[in-house]
Structures are given as C-alpha cells and as structure tokens.
Amino acid sequence: MLDKDMIRYLIRDVIAEEVRNLKAGKVSMPPVTRIASDADLAAFARDVLHLAEDPKIRAAILAGRHPFHLAGDARATTVTAAHTSAAQSSHRIDKGVVTESVIAKLSKDITRLLLAPGVSVTPLARDKAKARNISIERIGQ
C-alpha cells in the first residue's frame, strides 16, 4: 500500500511533467481528425496547408512535434501496438499516463515503449519498466 508521501510524490511528478510540456508548447490532448472519405481527406489537407502558414507551426509539423490523431475507438487509441522488429518488440502509447499497471499488462516480448508527446510516466512505472528491461523513448518531439 502506498503511503501519503509516496502518493504526493507521484502526483507532484506527473504535474511537474505536464507543466514542463505546457511551457514547451506541447499539447496534451491534440485535436482528433476524422477521415472517412475523400472529401474529409481533402479538408484535412487544406487545414494542414492553413496551419503551415504560421512559421512556428510549420516547423513543428516538419519536425514531427505538431500532433495529428485520427478519430477512432478511444480504448484503441490509448495504447496502440507499434511495429515489431526481429531485434526488439515495441509498443506505442499515444496519450494518457503510463502507470505500473500499464507496464504490467504489456506482453513479455516488449523491450521498448514509444511515448507520444504529452504522455506522462509515473515513477513507479519507470521502475517497473526498468525491472523488465523495457526502454522508454519519446517520439515525435
């Protein structure tokens, strides 16, 4: 069981990371795009062109720091599987908070956790990942 000090520490760590993300201009909950037709795709392309008129946003898009997400089942987008290579198996998490229970639910063959911008990791989850030899990497920053 966690004592009060440990809970405070965990909450403080998550809040501190979210504040750093906000100060860096990172968005925790990016807008969701629904592309179900050619017309939706064309509208999305126009939106991207419009966003790219701002030099800062254009640079963020080109660097992969400006998030784009497709609409879909919320449960499926919280934790999505990434590619599997012969050397190591990866798992991608696009939003939310990675907790110890998320690490515990990962397949035993996972050796790398890929985190999108805005995803927070609790200290206990970091410890659990380290114990299982799972590396944690940020992507799209």
Short mmCIF file of the C-alpha atoms (twelve columns), coordinates in Angstrom:
data_MODEL
# 
_entry.id   MODEL 
# 
loop_
_atom_site.group_PDB 
_atom_site.id 
_atom_site.type_symbol 
_atom_site.label_atom_id 
_atom_site.label_alt_id 
_atom_site.label_comp_id 
_atom_site.label_asym_id 
_atom_site.label_seq_id 
_atom_site.Cartn_x 
_atom_site.Cartn_y 
_atom_site.Cartn_z 
_atom_site.pdbx_PDB_model_num 
ATOM 1   C CA . MET A 1   0.000   0.000   0.000   1 
ATOM 2   C CA . LEU A 2   1.236   3.498   -0.817  1 
ATOM 3   C CA . ASP A 3   1.693   5.967   1.988   1 
ATOM 4   C CA . LYS A 4   0.626   9.610   1.754   1 
ATOM 5   C CA . ASP A 5   4.141   10.857  0.991   1 
ATOM 6   C CA . MET A 6   4.550   8.440   -1.924  1 
ATOM 7   C CA . ILE A 7   1.178   9.459   -3.376  1 
ATOM 8   C CA . ARG A 8   2.135   13.132  -3.072  1 
ATOM 9   C CA . TYR A 9   5.450   12.418  -4.789  1 
ATOM 10  C CA . LEU A 10  3.739   10.597  -7.674  1 
ATOM 11  C CA . ILE A 11  1.191   13.356  -8.179  1 
ATOM 12  C CA . ARG A 12  3.892   16.042  -7.956  1 
ATOM 13  C CA . ASP A 13  5.967   14.198  -10.600 1 
ATOM 14  C CA . VAL A 14  3.062   13.893  -13.054 1 
ATOM 15  C CA . ILE A 15  2.043   17.536  -12.561 1 
ATOM 16  C CA . ALA A 16  5.641   18.741  -12.990 1 
ATOM 17  C CA . GLU A 17  5.967   16.869  -16.293 1 
ATOM 18  C CA . GLU A 18  2.653   18.266  -17.562 1 
ATOM 19  C CA . VAL A 19  3.713   21.806  -16.609 1 
ATOM 20  C CA . ARG A 20  7.008   21.313  -18.489 1 
ATOM 21  C CA . ASN A 21  5.024   20.143  -21.524 1 
ATOM 22  C CA . LEU A 22  2.735   23.175  -21.348 1 
ATOM 23  C CA . LYS A 23  5.678   25.565  -21.040 1 
ATOM 24  C CA . ALA A 24  7.313   23.893  -24.040 1 
ATOM 25  C CA . GLY A 25  4.123   24.458  -26.061 1 
ATOM 26  C CA . LYS A 26  3.225   20.788  -26.206 1 
ATOM 27  C CA . VAL A 27  -0.453  19.914  -26.247 1 
ATOM 28  C CA . SER A 28  -1.577  17.004  -24.053 1 
ATOM 29  C CA . MET A 29  -4.860  16.429  -25.836 1 
ATOM 30  C CA . PRO A 30  -4.356  17.135  -29.539 1 
ATOM 31  C CA . PRO A 31  -7.332  17.610  -31.830 1 
ATOM 32  C CA . VAL A 32  -8.730  14.477  -33.426 1 
ATOM 33  C CA . THR A 33  -9.255  14.233  -37.174 1 
ATOM 34  C CA . ARG A 34  -11.936 12.052  -38.699 1 
ATOM 35  C CA . ILE A 35  -11.123 10.936  -42.246 1 
ATOM 36  C CA . ALA A 36  -13.865 8.734   -43.590 1 
ATOM 37  C CA . SER A 37  -13.993 9.937   -47.195 1 
ATOM 38  C CA . ASP A 38  -12.034 11.662  -49.948 1 
ATOM 39  C CA . ALA A 39  -13.762 14.907  -49.010 1 
ATOM 40  C CA . ASP A 40  -12.541 14.546  -45.382 1 
ATOM 41  C CA . LEU A 41  -9.010  13.921  -46.621 1 
ATOM 42  C CA . ALA A 42  -9.128  16.985  -48.881 1 
ATOM 43  C CA . ALA A 43  -10.421 19.109  -45.985 1 
ATOM 44  C CA . PHE A 44  -7.621  17.824  -43.763 1 
ATOM 45  C CA . ALA A 45  -5.017  18.690  -46.427 1 
ATOM 46  C CA . ARG A 46  -6.446  22.230  -46.630 1 
ATOM 47  C CA . ASP A 47  -6.278  22.512  -42.835 1 
ATOM 48  C CA . VAL A 48  -2.628  21.434  -42.816 1 
ATOM 49  C CA . LEU A 49  -1.785  23.962  -45.527 1 
ATOM 50  C CA . HIS A 50  -3.509  26.664  -43.489 1 
ATOM 51  C CA . LEU A 51  -1.614  25.646  -40.321 1 
ATOM 52  C CA . ALA A 52  1.675   25.677  -42.240 1 
ATOM 53  C CA . GLU A 53  1.251   29.390  -42.963 1 
ATOM 54  C CA . ASP A 54  2.440   30.038  -39.403 1 
ATOM 55  C CA . PRO A 55  6.255   29.521  -39.429 1 
ATOM 56  C CA . LYS A 56  6.326   28.108  -35.874 1 
ATOM 57  C CA . ILE A 57  3.577   25.579  -36.592 1 
ATOM 58  C CA . ARG A 58  5.161   24.712  -39.958 1 
ATOM 59  C CA . ALA A 59  8.473   23.994  -38.205 1 
ATOM 60  C CA . ALA A 60  6.671   21.865  -35.610 1 
ATOM 61  C CA . ILE A 61  4.864   19.890  -38.332 1 
ATOM 62  C CA . LEU A 62  8.100   19.304  -40.247 1 
ATOM 63  C CA . ALA A 63  9.886   18.224  -37.054 1 
ATOM 64  C CA . GLY A 64  7.036   15.878  -36.083 1 
ATOM 65  C CA . ARG A 65  6.164   17.891  -32.975 1 
ATOM 66  C CA . HIS A 66  2.710   19.003  -34.107 1 
ATOM 67  C CA . PRO A 67  0.341   16.122  -33.283 1 
ATOM 68  C CA . PHE A 68  -2.251  14.736  -35.646 1 
ATOM 69  C CA . HIS A 69  -4.589  11.967  -34.492 1 
ATOM 70  C CA . LEU A 70  -7.264  10.031  -36.317 1 
ATOM 71  C CA . ALA A 71  -10.634 9.649   -34.640 1 
ATOM 72  C CA . GLY A 72  -11.480 6.148   -33.554 1 
ATOM 73  C CA . ASP A 73  -12.276 3.955   -30.608 1 
ATOM 74  C CA . ALA A 74  -10.884 5.748   -27.528 1 
ATOM 75  C CA . ARG A 75  -9.822  2.467   -25.943 1 
ATOM 76  C CA . ALA A 76  -7.888  1.527   -29.060 1 
ATOM 77  C CA . THR A 77  -6.055  4.858   -29.275 1 
ATOM 78  C CA . THR A 78  -4.969  4.946   -25.654 1 
ATOM 79  C CA . VAL A 79  -2.495  2.143   -26.183 1 
ATOM 80  C CA . THR A 80  -1.726  1.108   -29.745 1 
ATOM 81  C CA . ALA A 81  0.715   -1.513  -30.928 1 
ATOM 82  C CA . ALA A 82  3.688   -0.346  -32.946 1 
ATOM 83  C CA . HIS A 83  5.962   -2.233  -35.305 1 
ATOM 84  C CA . THR A 84  7.751   -5.414  -34.318 1 
ATOM 85  C CA . SER A 85  11.296  -5.997  -35.465 1 
ATOM 86  C CA . ALA A 86  13.394  -9.127  -35.222 1 
ATOM 87  C CA . ALA A 87  15.703  -7.481  -32.679 1 
ATOM 88  C CA . GLN A 88  13.104  -5.990  -30.373 1 
ATOM 89  C CA . SER A 89  9.389   -5.512  -29.966 1 
ATOM 90  C CA . SER A 90  7.954   -2.034  -29.463 1 
ATOM 91  C CA . HIS A 91  4.707   -0.733  -28.059 1 
ATOM 92  C CA . ARG A 92  3.432   2.802   -28.671 1 
ATOM 93  C CA . ILE A 93  1.322   4.862   -26.276 1 
ATOM 94  C CA . ASP A 94  -0.287  7.947   -27.805 1 
ATOM 95  C CA . LYS A 95  -1.949  9.647   -24.853 1 
ATOM 96  C CA . GLY A 96  -2.639  9.481   -21.164 1 
ATOM 97  C CA . VAL A 97  -0.473  8.395   -18.256 1 
ATOM 98  C CA . VAL A 98  1.690   5.282   -18.149 1 
ATOM 99  C CA . THR A 99  1.264   3.612   -14.784 1 
ATOM 100 C CA . GLU A 100 2.667   0.457   -13.244 1 
ATOM 101 C CA . SER A 101 -0.453  -1.446  -14.319 1 
ATOM 102 C CA . VAL A 102 0.055   -0.389  -17.967 1 
ATOM 103 C CA . ILE A 103 3.617   -1.782  -17.837 1 
ATOM 104 C CA . ALA A 104 2.364   -4.973  -16.171 1 
ATOM 105 C CA . LYS A 105 -0.171  -5.548  -18.978 1 
ATOM 106 C CA . LEU A 106 2.471   -5.340  -21.729 1 
ATOM 107 C CA . SER A 107 3.406   -8.542  -23.497 1 
ATOM 108 C CA . LYS A 108 6.538   -10.256 -22.179 1 
ATOM 109 C CA . ASP A 109 8.303   -9.723  -25.551 1 
ATOM 110 C CA . ILE A 110 8.058   -5.913  -25.358 1 
ATOM 111 C CA . THR A 111 11.508  -4.345  -24.958 1 
ATOM 112 C CA . ARG A 112 10.782  -0.761  -25.996 1 
ATOM 113 C CA . LEU A 113 7.988   1.648   -25.086 1 
ATOM 114 C CA . LEU A 114 7.412   4.550   -27.508 1 
ATOM 115 C CA . LEU A 115 5.662   7.575   -25.996 1 
ATOM 116 C CA . ALA A 116 3.988   10.332  -27.976 1 
ATOM 117 C CA . PRO A 117 4.310   13.944  -26.816 1 
ATOM 118 C CA . GLY A 118 2.156   14.666  -23.791 1 
ATOM 119 C CA . VAL A 119 2.233   11.127  -22.381 1 
ATOM 120 C CA . SER A 120 3.237   11.092  -18.701 1 
ATOM 121 C CA . VAL A 121 5.016   8.271   -16.896 1 
ATOM 122 C CA . THR A 122 4.755   7.697   -13.169 1 
ATOM 123 C CA . PRO A 123 7.973   6.961   -11.262 1 
ATOM 124 C CA . LEU A 124 6.622   3.542   -10.307 1 
ATOM 125 C CA . ALA A 125 6.002   2.754   -13.988 1 
ATOM 126 C CA . ARG A 126 9.601   3.789   -14.787 1 
ATOM 127 C CA . ASP A 127 10.854  1.446   -12.082 1 
ATOM 128 C CA . LYS A 128 8.682   -1.414  -13.346 1 
ATOM 129 C CA . ALA A 129 9.853   -0.852  -16.947 1 
ATOM 130 C CA . LYS A 130 13.486  -0.806  -15.814 1 
ATOM 131 C CA . ALA A 131 12.986  -4.046  -13.880 1 
ATOM 132 C CA . ARG A 132 11.566  -5.658  -17.043 1 
ATOM 133 C CA . ASN A 133 14.371  -4.223  -19.234 1 
ATOM 134 C CA . ILE A 134 11.928  -2.063  -21.197 1 
ATOM 135 C CA . SER A 135 13.424  1.132   -22.574 1 
ATOM 136 C CA . ILE A 136 11.178  4.220   -22.644 1 
ATOM 137 C CA . GLU A 137 11.591  6.560   -25.616 1 
ATOM 138 C CA . ARG A 138 9.845   9.798   -26.592 1 
ATOM 139 C CA . ILE A 139 8.813   10.093  -30.246 1 
ATOM 140 C CA . GLY A 140 7.659   12.999  -32.377 1 
ATOM 141 C CA . GLN A 141 9.246   15.771  -30.343 1 
# 
